[in-house]
């Protein structure tokens, strides 16, 4: 086959695929900056410690992230057969998503734009 053949390209792409368990939440209604405050607190920690941190963190993003972390743990346990006690958070990051643009009426007939931001949150686990 030719080097640029579609099936060969797909084979090479699938060979480099990451096999670590992960979970991704798309279109979370929280800004990237606010989600990163929570993600920075749990990055690199083991799973039980991270769940404890998220349980008592007052931010809205922590409730969303806790649910996502529980999903990633279930993926690791059911799909990869990993032991939940040995898991830790290898990577966690938030990428910006689309922005909903709204208009707020202001004085003298002006209109101010309100931007309601969204993000995509990803958590990748690994075993120690």
Buried (B, 14 or more C-beta within 10 A) or exposed (E): EEEEEEEEEEEEEEEEEEEBBBBEBEEBEBBBEBBBEBBEBBBEBBBEEBBEBBEEBEBBBBBBBBEBBBBBBEBBBEEEEBEBEEBBBBBBBBEEBEEEEEEEEEEEEEEEEEEEBBBBBBBBBBBE
